[in-house]
Amino acid sequence: MRPIRLIALALLALPCALHAQSPADSAIKSMMLKSVDDWNRHDIDAFATCYKNSPDILFIGHRISRGYDQMVATYKAAYGTPEKMGTLTFSSLETQPLDAKFATVTGHFHLERTTAGGGNADGYFLLVVELTPSGWKIVRDDSTSLQPPTAKP
């Protein structure tokens, strides 16, 4: 009877173990939250440090940016003022390890902005992150903006 109780206890504990965050998951989500804090302080240069400073990174948005410098320039051109940056939030963050050095991150972003700043914006993203000597860094960013609903006449 005792082995059955041990098996039952193990099965009850399994869902908790499956939902526990791994160290990589925690570190990746911490990096993502730091990027939100940097954005909301309207500091694009600090925000950009969540990306790997490399000519190999790729950012896919309204256009494709290759390399760290071009990615930063694209952010500064599109979000060069505090009004255009607004307030950023992420939700539905999910990480998926690919191996010991790479993982994906998916989620939803929301920018709360005034009309003068461009209005609110929403979308989804798929990131590839790499474990570097300075922590987890984004190496691929595919962000898709959702079109705001059109008013019906």
Summary of the structure (lengths in Angstrom):
residues: 153
radius of gyration: 19.3
end to end distance: 70.5
largest distance: 70.5
contacts: 394
relative contact order: 0.15
helix: 37%
strand: 35%
